[in-house]
């Protein structure tokens, strides 16, 4: 079983249909590319608006990926919005909350990042809107952090997009395929490396697994730490994006499925 096969288990939204268009070793290749970057700032983004709150998919992946990158000598900063307020304790990770008036040029000039990673963040679609998986516009609740990724990509900064549906930052890499095979208007924002998973958090954990293999350090959190963090952000207002309820599950999957995936990835590291 590979990292890619593990994080694409239980596929329900067509990501398995996109796999033939991507490198089967995408996680390992992305990990090597990240480790080749200068050890300075890495900007991460997450936060997907669902009915007045941020969903539980995305923030856990960003949180643990930021901690893993810090252990590798990078200086991670999470860029998000007010819907993720309280999700990222300052004693553990650095976060910055942006609004609709952000300047992509100023952000890049300020941080001069070595790389940027998006985990489940809505990006502008080919119709010029920000829309959820049901096609409903969430533009009024989505500061254009994707503009920073778009500019960084055009400037040659290494960018990574992790998504599970087709409307997230990075899916511009496969927008024509998504338009043909999936029932949604795809995101148009491209990245250097696109990673797909059944759940975007699982993609972040998959990347941590690959980084662990390449670096010789186990950066992947235990299931108990993942479970506790998800419960923590739910206490701060996060919702399951499918159920739209303040419950400690992600994308409608039970906690046992989250446990299955994290422990399967840990088993890959033990091989």
C-alpha positions in Angstrom: 0.0 0.0 0.0 1.4 3.4 -1.0 0.8 6.8 0.6 -1.4 7.8 -2.4 -3.5 4.7 -2.2 -3.9 5.2 1.6 -5.1 8.8 1.4 -7.4 8.0 -1.5 -9.3 5.3 0.4 -13.1 5.7 0.6 -13.1 8.1 -2.4 -16.6 9.6 -2.9 -16.1 12.8 -4.8 -14.2 11.7 -7.9 -10.6 12.2 -6.8 -9.9 8.6 -8.0 -10.9 9.8 -11.4 -8.2 12.4 -11.4 -5.4 10.0 -10.3 -4.5 8.9 -13.9 -3.6 12.5 -14.6 -1.1 12.7 -11.8 2.2 11.1 -10.7 1.5 8.0 -8.5 4.5 9.1 -6.4 3.2 12.7 -6.0 3.6 12.7 -2.3 7.2 11.5 -2.3 8.1 13.9 -5.1 6.5 16.9 -3.3 8.3 16.0 -0.1 11.6 16.0 -1.9 10.8 19.3 -3.5 10.0 20.9 -0.1 13.1 19.6 1.5 15.2 21.1 -1.3 13.9 24.6 -0.4 15.9 27.1 1.7 15.0 26.8 5.4 13.0 30.0 5.8 9.4 31.0 5.9 6.7 28.6 4.5 3.3 30.1 4.2 0.3 27.7 4.7 -3.3 28.4 4.2 -6.6 26.7 5.1 -10.1 27.5 6.2 -13.2 26.7 4.1 -16.5 28.5 5.0 -19.5 26.4 5.7 -22.7 28.1 7.0 -21.1 30.7 9.2 -18.1 28.6 10.4 -14.9 27.0 9.1 -15.1 23.3 8.4 -13.1 20.6 10.3 -11.3 19.6 7.1 -8.2 21.7 6.5 -7.2 23.3 9.9 -5.9 20.0 11.4 -3.8 19.3 8.3 -2.4 22.8 8.4 -1.7 22.7 12.1 0.2 19.4 12.1 2.0 20.2 8.8 3.1 23.5 10.3 4.5 21.7 13.3 6.2 19.2 11.1 7.8 21.9 8.9 9.0 23.7 12.1 10.7 20.4 13.2 12.5 20.4 9.9 13.9 23.9 10.4 11.4 25.9 8.4 9.4 28.9 9.8 5.8 28.2 9.1 3.1 30.8 9.2 -0.6 29.9 8.6 -2.6 32.5 6.6 -6.3 32.2 7.2 -9.4 34.3 8.1 -11.6 35.1 11.1 -13.6 31.9 10.7 -10.6 30.0 12.0 -10.2 32.3 15.0 -8.9 30.4 18.0 -7.9 27.3 16.0 -4.1 27.9 16.2 -2.7 28.4 19.7 0.1 31.0 19.4 2.3 28.9 21.7 2.3 26.2 19.1 2.0 27.8 15.6 2.1 31.2 14.1 -1.1 32.4 12.3 -2.2 35.5 10.6 -5.8 36.4 9.9 -6.5 38.2 6.7 -9.5 40.1 5.3 -10.9 40.9 1.9 -8.6 43.9 1.5 -5.4 41.8 1.5 -2.6 42.7 -1.0 -0.9 39.6 -2.4 2.1 41.6 -3.5 2.6 43.0 0.1 2.2 39.6 1.7 4.9 38.1 -0.5 7.2 41.1 0.0 6.8 40.9 3.7 7.4 37.1 4.1 9.5 36.2 1.1 8.5 32.6 1.5 10.6 29.6 0.4 7.3 27.8 -0.4 3.6 27.9 0.1 1.1 25.1 0.9 -2.7 25.2 0.7 -4.8 22.6 2.6 -8.5 22.7 1.7 -8.8 26.4 0.8 -11.4 27.5 -1.7 -9.9 29.2 -4.8 -11.5 31.4 -7.5 -13.2 29.2 -10.1 -13.2 29.5 -13.9 -16.4 31.5 -13.6 -14.7 34.1 -11.4 -16.5 33.0 -8.2 -15.7 31.2 -4.9 -18.2 28.4 -4.6 -18.7 25.4 -2.4 -19.2 21.8 -3.6 -22.9 22.6 -4.2 -22.1 25.5 -6.4 -23.3 28.1 -3.8 -21.1 31.3 -3.8 -19.1 31.9 -0.6 -17.2 34.8 -2.1 -18.4 37.2 0.6 -16.9 35.0 3.3 -13.6 34.1 1.5 -10.8 36.6 1.5 -8.7 36.1 -1.7 -5.8 34.3 -0.2 -5.6 32.3 -3.5 -4.4 35.6 -5.1 -1.2 35.2 -3.1 -0.7 31.6 -4.4 -1.4 32.7 -7.9 1.2 35.5 -7.7 3.7 33.2 -6.0 3.3 30.6 -8.7 3.9 33.2 -11.4 7.0 34.4 -9.6 8.4 30.9 -9.5 8.0 30.3 -5.7 7.3 26.6 -5.0 3.6 26.1 -4.3 1.6 23.1 -3.2 -2.2 22.6 -3.3 -4.0 19.8 -1.3 -7.6 19.3 -2.2 -10.4 16.7 -2.3 -13.1 18.1 -4.5 -12.0 20.3 -7.4 -12.8 23.8 -6.0 -9.6 24.2 -3.9 -6.4 26.1 -4.6 -4.3 24.0 -6.9 -7.0 22.3 -8.8 -6.4 24.7 -11.7 -3.7 22.2 -12.7 -6.5 19.8 -13.8 -9.3 22.3 -14.5 -10.1 20.9 -17.9 -10.2 17.3 -16.6 -12.4 18.3 -13.6 -14.8 20.2 -15.9 -15.1 17.1 -18.0 -15.3 14.4 -15.3 -16.8 16.1 -12.2 -20.0 18.0 -11.7 -18.6 21.4 -10.6 -17.0 24.5 -11.9 -13.3 24.0 -11.1 -10.8 26.3 -9.4 -8.6 28.0 -11.8 -5.6 28.6 -9.5 -2.6 26.4 -10.4 0.3 25.3 -8.2 3.7 23.7 -8.7 2.5 20.5 -7.1 -1.0 19.3 -6.7 -1.9 16.6 -4.2 -5.3 14.9 -4.1 -6.9 12.9 -1.3 -10.4 11.7 -0.2 -10.1 14.2 2.7 -7.7 17.1 2.5 -6.5 16.5 6.1 -5.5 13.0 5.0 -3.5 14.6 2.2 -1.6 16.7 4.7 -0.9 13.6 6.8 0.2 11.8 3.7 2.7 14.7 3.0 3.9 14.4 6.5 4.5 10.7 6.0 6.5 11.4 2.9 8.5 14.1 4.6 9.1 11.7 7.5 10.5 9.1 5.2 12.7 11.5 3.3 14.1 13.2 6.5 14.3 10.3 8.8 12.1 12.0 11.4 8.6 10.8 12.4 6.6 14.0 11.9 3.2 12.3 11.7 1.0 12.9 14.7 -0.7 10.0 16.5 -4.4 9.5 16.0 -5.0 10.6 19.6 -3.4 14.0 18.8 -5.4 14.3 15.7 -8.6 13.4 17.5 -7.9 15.8 20.3 -7.2 18.7 17.9 -10.3 18.1 16.0 -12.3 18.2 19.2 -10.5 21.4 20.2 -11.4 23.3 17.0 -15.0 22.0 17.3 -15.1 23.6 20.7 -14.0 26.8 19.0 -16.8 26.7 16.5 -15.7 24.4 13.7 -18.2 22.2 11.9 -18.2 18.9 9.9 -18.5 20.2 6.3 -21.0 17.5 5.3 -23.2 17.5 8.4 -22.9 21.2 9.1 -22.9 20.4 12.8 -20.4 21.1 15.6 -19.3 17.5 15.9 -15.7 16.1 15.9 -15.9 14.4 12.5 -14.5 15.4 9.1 -16.3 15.4 5.8 -19.0 13.0 7.2 -16.6 10.2 8.0 -16.8 8.7 11.5 -13.8 9.1 13.9 -13.0 5.4 13.3 -12.2 6.2 9.7 -9.9 9.0 10.7 -8.2 6.6 13.0 -7.9 4.0 10.2 -6.1 6.4 7.9 -3.7 7.9 10.4 -2.7 4.5 11.7 -2.3 3.1 8.2 0.1 5.9 7.5 2.0 5.2 10.7 2.2 1.6 9.6 3.8 2.7 6.3 6.5 4.5 8.3 7.1 1.4 10.4 7.8 -0.7 7.3 
